Amino acid sequence: MNIQTVVENLRNTIAGKEDLLAVFTKPENYDWLPQPDKTARDAVNAFLKVNIAELKRILGDVEQCIKETV
């Protein structure tokens, strides 16, 4: 594995989590849920947002390292 593979894996992971978040935030997918389940869904959404932001920062750091070594 090389650094380009790591970058691509990070991009794919971010995209997958963004897709999952998009599904979880569509009200029509979850309006029928009872309140405790909506609360759990909201917690998952919050976690995904934080996780995506962290992964984007890591990706930026890795991309910066690549630029500095070239």
DASULRA-V764545 format. One record per backbone hydrogen bond with DSSP energy under -0.5 kcal/mol. NH is the residue of the N-H (numbers start at 1). CO is the residue of the C=O. If there is no record, write none. Layout:
((NH | CO) (NH | CO))
This chain:
((6 | 2) (7 | 3) (8 | 4) (9 | 5) (10 | 6) (11 | 7) (12 | 8) (13 | 9) (14 | 10) (15 | 11) (16 | 12) (17 | 13) (18 | 14) (19 | 15) (20 | 16) (21 | 17) (22 | 18) (23 | 19) (24 | 20) (25 | 21) (26 | 23) (27 | 25) (29 | 26) (30 | 26) (30 | 27) (31 | 27) (33 | 30) (37 | 34) (38 | 34) (39 | 35) (40 | 36) (41 | 37) (42 | 38) (43 | 39) (44 | 40) (45 | 41) (46 | 42) (47 | 43) (48 | 44) (49 | 45) (50 | 46) (51 | 47) (52 | 48) (53 | 49) (54 | 50) (55 | 51) (56 | 52) (57 | 53) (58 | 54) (59 | 55) (60 | 56) (61 | 57) (62 | 58) (63 | 59) (64 | 60) (65 | 61) (66 | 62) (67 | 63) (68 | 64) (69 | 65) (70 | 66) (70 | 67))
